[in-house]
Amino acid sequence: MGKLYLVPTPIGNLDDMTFRAIKVLKKVDLILAEDTRNSGKLLKHFEIATHMQSHHMHNEHKTVENIVKRLQTGENIALISDAGTPAISDPGFLLTRACVENGVEVECLPGATAFVPALVNSGLPNDKFVFEGFLPDKKGRQTRYLALAEETRTMILYVSPHKLVKTLAEFIQYFGADRPVSVSRELSKLHEETVRGTAEEVLKHFEAKPPKGEIVVVVGGKPVK
């Protein structure tokens, strides 16, 4: 019986790749990558010659069964996403669940993920928090906001840059203009930036300066009276 390795990759700065991650990627029989072109650059940088195969949200439903069979015959396989830890708002859950159900060993290596540094440097309470990932685009979005409006723990969301201003305006509508917000952009990269303030203040900042790059938003929970 082989083993599935979930291997985190850097969210920006290649120096965040761990020695162990490189070692695992070199020794496995196959690497499953969200985008083989993007991951190909990473593997080339670290001189990893392991064969790579595409595994993303559009094909994972069809490929999971075959991958599990390969693992059961003794192959060791690693799964990587474009950046960060697999299965965190990226492909990985379906394959992990299938492996667990079929008695295949799964090991997730520790490593980079965007929401942890965003939470820690936000200055907002981090003893208790909820990770929301991406909110629904249309159907269910209002319902989710109504539920989150009552959430007392710090909330973490992933937001695409072209939706940030709209999302911040929605924060004001559902959470109030004074709700504390921290927006981290391009974490670990050259132009890393964190903007903190009330929802209204942060909205004004990004209305004047349209955002670019990968974004993590941290929102304070509803005050407990």
N, C-alpha and C positions, 0 to 999 in steps of 0.2 A: 504494500500500500504506500502510495506517495503522499506528499504533503503540499497543501496550498499555503503559500506565503503572501500576505498582504504587505506590500513594501511602500512606505511613504517616500515621496520624492520632493525636492525643494519647491517652495511656493514662489521662489524668485532667485534668491542668491544660491548658486551652485555649491558654495562652501557649506551649506546646511545639509548636504548629503552625508549620511553616516557611513563609517567604515563597514559596519555590519551589512547595511543595505547593498553596498557595492559587492561585498563578498557573496551574499545570497544570490544576487542577480547574475553573478558570474558562474555559480555552481548549478543552478537549476537547469532543467531540460528545456523549458519554454517560458517566455515572458509574454503575458497578456497585457496589451497596452490600449488605453483609450484612443489615442491617436498615434499611430506608428511613426508618422513623419515627425511629430513633436518629440516623442520619446526617443526616436532615432538619434537626435542631436545630443540628448542626455547620455545615451549609451556610448556614443562615439567619444564624448568628452571624457568618460571614465574608462574607456577602452574595454567595454563589455561587448563580447561578440555573440552572446546567446541569441538563438533564433527568437524572433518576435512575431506575434500574431495579434490582429485587431480584436478588441473586446470592448464594446461600447453600448450605450443605452438602446441603440437601434437594432443590435443583433444579439444581445446577451440572452434574451428569452430562447433563441434558437440554438445557441452554442453551449449552454450550461450543461445539458445532459452528456454531450460528447466529452466535454472537459472533465466532468466527474468520472467518466469511464476511463479516461487516460490516467487520471490520478489513481484510480483503483487498480490499474495494471502496473503501478510502481513509478510513474513519472512524477517528478517534483516540478511544480509550476508556481511562478510568481505573478502576481497581479499588481500593476501600477496604473495610476491615473495621470492626467496631464500635470497635475501639481497637488501636493498635499497627500493626505491619507485616503486610500481607496474606501469607498462606501460612504464617505462623509460628503453628501451632495454629489456623489460620483458613482459610477458603476462599482459593484462589489457585493452588495447585499444578497442578490439572488444567488450568486455563485457560493457565497459563504453559507447561506441557509441550506443549499443543496448538498454541500459537503458535510455539514453537521448532520443532516438527515440520513446521509449514506455512510456515516462512520468514517469519513475522511478527515484526517487531522488538519486543523487550520491554525496558523500562527501569524499574528499581526505584529510587525516590528514597530517599536516606538519611533516617532519622527515628526516631521513638519506637518502642521495643519493650521490654516489661517485664523480660525476663530480664537485660539488660545492667546496668542500675543495681542490680538485686538481687544479681547476681554481684559487682560491683565493691564495693558497700558491705557485703558479707558478711564481709570480712576473711579469707576462705578463698582458697587458691591459685587464681589465674585465668589462669596462663600456659597451662594445658591444662585443658579442661573438656568435658563432654558435655551436650547439651540433650536431655532425655527428653520434655519436654512433659507431657501427661496420661498416667498409667499406665493400663493396661487395668482396667476395673471389676471383672471377675470372671475370665473365661477368659483365661489367660495371665499373670495378675497375679503369681502365685507364681513362675512361670518367669522372669519379668522381674526379680523381686527376687533370685532366686538368681544371675542373671547380674550384676546390679548390685553384689551383695555382693563380687564380685571386682574391681570397677572401681577403679582407683587414681587416676583423675582426679576433679576436683570435678564433682558432678552437679547439674543444674538441673531442677526439676520444676514444673509448674503443678498446683495442688491447689485444688479448690473448698472454700469455708469449712466446709461441713457434713461434709467428709471429712478435714479436717486432723488432728483428734485420732486418728482411726483410722489415718491414714497415719503419724503420728509413732510410734504404738505398733508399727506394722509395722517402722519403722526400727530400733527397739530389738530386735525379734525377729530381723531379718535382718542388721543392721549392728552391733548392740551398743549398750548404753546410753550409752557414752562417745563415740560418733561425733559430731563437731561438726556443728551444724545452724544455719542462719540462715533465719528466716522473715520475708519482707518483705510488708507488707500495705498496700493503698491507696497504692501508689507515685505520687508527684507530687500527691496529693490532700491535703485539709485534715488528715485524720487519719492521715497516713502513719506507719508504725511498722515497726521492724525489731527482732526478738527473736533474740538469739544465745545459744548455749550448747550443752551436750550434748543428745543426743536426749531423754534423761530430763528434763533441766531445762526444755527448751522444751515438752515434753509437759505437764509439771505447770503451766506458765504458762497454756497454752491450755485445760487442763481447768478451771482456776479462772476463766478469762476467755474464754468462747467467742468465736471470731473472726468477723469480718464483712468483706465486701468481697473484692476481687481479691487473690489470694495467689500469691507465688512462693517456692518453697522451694529453698535451696541446701544441699547435703550434701557434707561432706568425703569424699574418696575413701579406699579401704582403705590404711592405712599400709604403706609399702614397707619391708620389713626388710632 
